[in-house]
Amino acid sequence: MEPKKNIKGRGAQENIHNRFSENHYELRDDFLNYLVKEGESIHNHKTTFIETFPKTIVNKVNSPDVGMLYSLNPYQGCEHGCVYCYARNSHEYWGYGAGLDFESKILLKKNAPELLEKKLKSKHWKAYPIALSGNTDCYQPVEKKLEITRQLLKTFLKYKHPVGIITKNALIQRDIDILSELAKDNLVSIFLSITTLNEKTRGILEPRTASIKKRLETLERLNALGIPTDVMMAPIIPSINSHEILDLSREVSERGAKSIGYTVVRLNGAIGKIFTKWLEHTLPDRKDKILHQIMECHNGNLNDSEFGRRMKGSGKIANQIHQLFTIAKRKYFGENQRISLNCELHSLHKDAQLKLF
């Protein structure tokens, strides 16, 4: 079976109806001759940016199986276009679709640094690590121009407040000057997302992300400069990247990572349809095998919402993945040393500031 024509530079291959919308429209074939020229698409895939004006920026994370208590997302939607991304569903709450809308309609929070400063100055706030990119990547392409994340890091440094970062973009190297200062006081930890060592797989799975070569270079450089950077191999997708666990673990260990984490893919909400359509376009001959193996990891479903089980899966294939990671950690990383960031300096800094008044 030949792959269907792909939408270049995008992960999702179509728009998905927003489940919260009462009404939606479909273009009928008899109108297309009047609306679309030959060879054109009925959809405009150019990225648009929409400024929003939130009143707060730090979010409490209530999930018991996510390793963060607070998160901050300067952008909603993500141009990286990773087809498996769990955050796609959150775009529906903004009135958009989880498919092409998620990666082509990016919401900007330009006032995020001011809101963060207000939060950190509050006498009621007690320091606790805040994760940048709990939902979408804080170093996605538009960050190069807007520098919202850079301004946030300056604010964390100013108030001596701990911050965690999750990204798959080499653009983080731009901010090494600030990250180095944060690292001196144990105020920053980074997880670099690396899902594969195969550039072809990366290109179809995560179309607008940094290359694997660039990510490995970033991992090596940050660790060489004393900026603690580890790796998340997330998600593991059976028959796509599940065979790379040992090779990838060895590679990132040699580049300075002290630990590696993982999740098993789960296709919650609209993502099941998006991922299935993507398989039809990119890997049609393996579509059924991949979907069946994902279902085997989640009790016969594409998704599992049960806390404590949903991230790692269950069943034979999930157990095999877990065993491979156990071997990889023992062989390449030794005892997993969890980074504990410094929460004391912020309180001292804030007390000193209050004494000025």
C-alpha angles and dihedrals in degrees: 000000000000118000115251118248109282127223099241116240095009132103100200112061098204144015116267122215112254106245091212092057116095093203135038136166137223125200111239119223093239090064097047095079089061097043106038132050119223112281094017126117120239087226129065107226097186113123116249126194123216123192117222130189111218120184095214132027110186113082128201111231111217099181110112095207099052115091097231137072099195132028138184125201118189090186134041116206118024130235091205086086099207102181095214097049113141090206092070091087092058090066089070090067088063092053098261136108126264093229124060091345091064093060099032104041107059120185115213127209101197092167092059095107092053092048091048092051090051089052095048092048093052114114088219095057117098114196117259127153113277116206119221110213101023086149112012132013114277089203098053115141099276090058088075088068103031101039093202091143091049090054090049091053090051088054092050089051093047092054096037090237126157119247135182123204131203116188145142096201126101088213086092087081088072089070098050090118092063095036091054091054092048091048092055088068096036091251101133141054127176134205113197113203111226115166102169145009091216112096093200090056090047091051095057098033099044104017103179101035128108115280119262089248091056093047093051090048089050092051092050095045096048093050092045088057093051096256104135107236125171133172138253115199094198128191113016107205116194113243092007107066104344091100091059099065098105096038093048092045091053092047097051092043089057088050093058105269111146095195143015130207134189146189130200114240116260121183102214126178115341093352093085091064093041093050093046091052089048091054090052089055100041112020106018095155091055098038099103094042093051094046093047092050091049089051090050088059092055107043094271096317134100089232139036119193097184110124113237093024107047097075097049101029128214138248134054100314094044089050091051090052091049092050092051091052091048089055092044094051093047093046101041109019110029116201111007108242110201112213113238111200124216112260096168101076094063092057091049091048093048093047090051091050093050091053088064090070 
